[in-house]
Each structure stands twice: as structure tokens, then as C-alpha cells.
Amino acid sequence: MTPLQAALGVRQGMRPEFPRNAHPKLLDLMQKCWETVPSKRPSFSEIIVELEELREEIQETSESLTHETSEANGE
């Protein structure tokens, strides 16, 4: 698909298919970014904040799981 074809598709209401296995908050952010009405889309500043919050959440979950696994293995 060329950039022109992509632009025409977006103008006609086409949107990419979102991966089903993505984090729910990431899916929500992607859907917000593809809002039909531009004024409803998040600003880049808002996107950065949401991505940073999601990164922290995932990192905390990962660290917690690593800690629990270590304890379960007697480490």
C-alpha cells in the first residue's frame, strides 16, 4: 500500500486492524489516536503520558512476577 492509498483509505473511514493480544490500555490509546474527528484524538503530550504510565505499570507487574517466581523457587 502506498502512502497515497493509505491516506485515501483513512479518509474513507478505514482503520488498521488492532492486534487482539495487545495490552487493553494500549488498544484503547490506539483507538483514540484513530478517532474520526481529529479534535477527539489525544495530543502528542497526552500520548507520551499514557505510554509512560503504561510502561511503568508493565514494568511493576514484571518486577512483581519476577519477585514472586524467585520466592517460589526458594531464591
N, C-alpha and C positions, 0 to 999 in steps of 0.2 A: 504494500500500500504506500502510495506516495504521500508527502505532506499535504498536497492539494486534495487528494481523495479523503484523507483523514479530516481535514478542515470541513469539507463538504458534508461528510458523514456526521460530524458533530453538529453542524448547522441543521441537519435533518433530524436531530434528536438521537442519533446513535451514540451509544456509550460502550466502553470496553466491558468485557465480562470480568467480574472480580473473582479472584481465587476463593474457593469455599473454605479452604483451610487457613486463611489469614486470620490474624487476631481480630476479634469483633470491633475493637476500638479503631484499628487501622482501616477496616472495611468502612466504618462509619465516616472516618475522615476522608477516605477516597470518594465516597458517595457525595459528601458535602462539596468536595472540590469539583465534582462534575455536575453540580446543580445547573439546571437550565437557565435560571435567572442569575446573571453574574453578581448582582448585589447580595445574593444569598450565599455566595461562596466565601470561604474564610480567606482572610488576608494572609500574606506570607508570614507575618509575625505570629498570627494565630496558629498557622500550620506548624511553625517551629516549636511553639509552646506545647501543642498537643503531642508532637513527635518526641519532644524531650520528656514529657510526662510518661508517655508510653514506654520509652526506653528505660526510664527509672523503674517503672512498675515491673517490666520484664526482667530487669537485672535483679531486683529484690526477690522476685519469685525464683529465679535461677539460683541465687545465693542461698535462699531458704531450702530449696530442694537439695542442693549440694550438701548443706549442713546436715539435713535430715538423713541423707544417704550415708554420710560419713559416720553419724551416730549409730545408724542401724548396722553398719559394718564393723562397729567397735573401734573406730579410729579416733 
